[in-house]
Amino acid sequence: MKTFFEILLPAKIDNVIRGTKIPFYIYALYAIVSTVRSCIHLLAPDGGAGSIAGMDLSVVGADGIIFAFALWGSSQLLLAIIQLLVVIRYRSMVPFMWLMLALEVLLRELVGKMKPVTFAHTPPGAIGNQLILPLAVLMVAVSLWSAYRQTSEEK
């Protein structure tokens, strides 16, 4: 019988989904959304800072804000590529990736509290964080529990 730790970090990383496939399908959808979001931040003329997040870009230093958003998009794109690789080739890592997503959102929330920014309206990412965090925690639990039950029943 595998422990939750062995399910979360399998010794053999393969393309096998252990337990229910629901966390995998939702993660695949999230990976696609993540790819699109990263491309917007990377390629939009304002990085999405003004047009999507509603930041005032008429201030001195707006070029730095746009630059930071584009850099964020490049980092997000690298993560999205890893997410897509997990979906396509390394499916046994889906529970771990859900855990990493939950931690990423928690860190973004922490940064938002430590370094608050004024927006003209609530950015979609702030709303998304409120939805993604509980979803990610739930998907970690479902992934681990269903894989644990499956390995227990195989014995």
C-alpha positions as CSV (number, residue, x, y, z in Angstrom):
1,M,0.0,0.0,0.0
2,K,1.5,3.3,-1.1
3,T,1.6,6.3,1.3
4,F,0.4,9.7,0.3
5,F,4.0,10.8,0.0
6,E,4.8,8.1,-2.5
7,I,1.7,9.0,-4.6
8,L,2.6,12.7,-4.5
9,L,6.3,12.1,-5.4
10,P,6.4,8.7,-7.3
11,A,9.7,6.9,-7.6
12,K,8.7,6.1,-11.2
13,I,7.5,9.2,-13.1
14,D,5.3,7.8,-15.9
15,N,2.2,8.6,-17.9
16,V,-0.2,6.6,-15.7
17,I,-3.0,8.4,-13.9
18,R,-3.5,6.8,-10.5
19,G,-7.0,7.1,-9.0
20,T,-9.8,9.1,-10.6
21,K,-9.1,11.0,-13.8
22,I,-11.1,14.1,-12.7
23,P,-8.0,16.0,-11.3
24,F,-6.2,15.2,-14.6
25,Y,-8.9,16.6,-16.8
26,I,-9.3,19.8,-14.8
27,Y,-5.5,20.2,-14.7
28,A,-5.3,19.8,-18.5
29,L,-7.9,22.6,-18.8
30,Y,-5.9,24.8,-16.4
31,A,-2.7,24.2,-18.3
32,I,-4.3,25.5,-21.5
33,V,-5.7,28.5,-19.7
34,S,-2.3,29.1,-18.1
35,T,-0.6,29.0,-21.6
36,V,-3.0,31.6,-23.0
37,R,-2.6,33.8,-19.9
38,S,1.1,33.7,-20.1
39,C,1.1,34.6,-23.8
40,I,-1.1,37.6,-23.1
41,H,1.3,38.9,-20.5
42,L,4.2,38.3,-22.7
43,L,2.8,39.5,-26.0
44,A,0.2,42.3,-25.3
45,P,1.6,45.8,-25.8
46,D,1.0,46.7,-22.2
47,G,1.5,43.2,-20.9
48,G,-2.1,43.3,-19.8
49,A,-1.2,45.7,-17.0
50,G,-3.6,48.4,-18.2
51,S,-5.9,46.7,-20.6
52,I,-6.7,43.7,-18.3
53,A,-5.5,44.5,-14.7
54,G,-6.7,48.2,-14.9
55,M,-3.4,49.7,-13.7
56,D,-2.8,53.3,-14.4
57,L,0.0,53.4,-17.0
58,S,0.1,57.2,-17.4
59,V,2.5,57.4,-14.5
60,V,6.3,57.8,-14.6
61,G,7.8,54.3,-14.6
62,A,4.9,52.7,-16.6
63,D,7.5,51.2,-18.9
64,G,8.9,49.3,-15.9
65,I,5.4,48.0,-15.0
66,I,4.9,46.8,-18.6
67,F,8.4,45.2,-18.6
68,A,7.6,43.4,-15.3
69,F,4.3,42.1,-16.7
70,A,6.1,40.8,-19.8
71,L,8.8,39.1,-17.6
72,W,6.0,37.6,-15.5
73,G,4.5,36.3,-18.8
74,S,7.8,34.7,-19.8
75,S,8.0,32.9,-16.4
76,Q,4.4,31.9,-16.7
77,L,5.0,30.5,-20.2
78,L,7.9,28.3,-18.9
79,L,5.6,27.0,-16.2
80,A,2.8,26.4,-18.7
81,I,5.2,24.4,-20.8
82,I,6.0,22.2,-17.8
83,Q,2.2,21.9,-17.1
84,L,1.6,20.8,-20.7
85,L,4.4,18.3,-20.5
86,V,2.8,16.8,-17.4
87,V,-0.5,16.6,-19.2
88,I,1.0,15.0,-22.3
89,R,3.8,12.8,-20.9
90,Y,4.2,12.8,-17.1
91,R,0.6,12.3,-15.8
92,S,1.7,10.6,-12.6
93,M,2.9,14.1,-11.5
94,V,-0.6,15.7,-11.6
95,P,-1.1,15.5,-7.8
96,F,2.3,17.2,-7.2
97,M,1.5,19.8,-9.8
98,W,-1.8,20.6,-8.1
99,L,0.1,21.0,-4.8
100,M,2.6,23.4,-6.6
101,L,-0.3,25.4,-8.0
102,A,-1.8,25.8,-4.5
103,L,1.5,27.0,-3.2
104,E,2.0,29.4,-6.1
105,V,-1.4,30.9,-5.5
106,L,-0.7,31.2,-1.7
107,L,2.6,33.0,-2.5
108,R,0.9,35.4,-4.9
109,E,-1.7,36.2,-2.2
110,L,1.1,36.8,0.2
111,V,2.9,39.1,-2.2
112,G,-0.3,41.0,-2.7
113,K,-0.7,41.5,1.0
114,M,3.0,42.5,1.4
115,K,3.2,44.8,-1.6
116,P,-0.4,46.0,-2.3
117,V,-1.2,47.7,-5.6
118,T,-4.1,49.9,-6.5
119,F,-6.2,48.8,-9.5
120,A,-9.0,50.6,-11.3
121,H,-11.0,47.3,-11.0
122,T,-10.4,43.9,-9.6
123,P,-8.1,42.0,-12.0
124,P,-9.2,38.6,-13.4
125,G,-6.2,37.0,-11.7
126,A,-7.3,38.2,-8.3
127,I,-10.7,36.6,-8.8
128,G,-9.1,33.5,-10.3
129,N,-6.9,33.1,-7.2
130,Q,-10.0,32.9,-5.1
131,L,-11.3,30.1,-7.3
132,I,-8.1,28.3,-8.0
133,L,-6.8,27.9,-4.5
134,P,-9.7,25.9,-3.1
135,L,-9.9,24.0,-6.3
136,A,-6.2,23.1,-6.2
137,V,-6.4,22.0,-2.5
138,L,-9.5,19.9,-3.4
139,M,-7.7,18.3,-6.4
140,V,-4.7,17.4,-4.3
141,A,-7.0,15.7,-1.8
142,V,-9.0,13.9,-4.5
143,S,-5.8,12.8,-6.3
144,L,-4.2,11.5,-3.2
145,W,-7.2,9.9,-1.7
146,S,-8.4,8.1,-4.9
147,A,-4.9,6.9,-5.8
148,Y,-4.5,5.7,-2.2
149,R,-7.8,3.8,-2.3
150,Q,-6.9,2.3,-5.7
151,T,-3.6,0.9,-4.5
152,S,-5.2,-0.4,-1.3
153,E,-7.8,-2.3,-3.3
154,E,-5.2,-3.8,-5.6
155,K,-3.6,-5.5,-2.6
